């Protein structure tokens, strides 16, 4: 089983490139921290998160979304 772990996107759309390269993966695990960036605007972070949610909806059995450590303090 091929598992791809993607951590701390912080609004960065780089995960899309990883998914495209690793199309044969059995499972994608997003390890939280989808927000909290100084490089990307809040709007960019929100749009990126919406794309991650859509990727999950399109691949319900192949995607796991975890809560990141940045959210425990909230």
N, C-alpha and C positions, 0 to 999 in steps of 0.2 A: 504494500500500500504506500503510495506516494502522498505525503502530507506537506503542504506549504504553509509556513507560519509567517504572517505579516504583522509586524508590530509597529505601534506608534506612528500612524499615518499623519497625524497632526495637520490634516488638510491637504497633504501632498498626494497628487494623483499618480504617483509612481507605481502604486499597487496594480494599476491597470496594465502596465507593461509587464509586470511579473506574471499576472494572470494570463496574458497573451503568450508569453514564453512557455509557461508551465501548463498548457492546455490539457495535458494528459494526467494532471494531478487528480487524485481521488478525493482530496479534502483540502480546503483552504480555511485556515484558522486566523482570524483577525484578533490580535492581542490588545485590543482597546486603544485608548488615547487617540480618539478620532479628531479631537479639537485641541485648543490651547497652543496656538502657533503665533510666532512673531513674524513668520515669513509669508503667511497667507492671510488674506482678509477674512473676516467672519463669514461673509457671503461665499467666498471660495470654499471655506471649511464646511459650511452647510451644504453646498452643492456637491462637494466630494462625498460627504456622509450620505446624502440622498442616493448617490451612485452606488455606494457600498450596500445600502439597504436594497436597492433594486437588484444588484448582483446576488444578494442573498435570496430575494424573492424568486429570481430566475433559476436559482440553483439550491433549493431548499435542503437537499440531502448532501450537498457538497460544501456548504459554508457554515462556519460557526463564528458567531460574533461574541466576544468576551468584553467585560467591563475593564477599563484600564485603571491603573493606580492613580491617575490624576483626578479621578472622580470620587475617591474615597474621602477626600477632605471636604467635599461639598455637602 
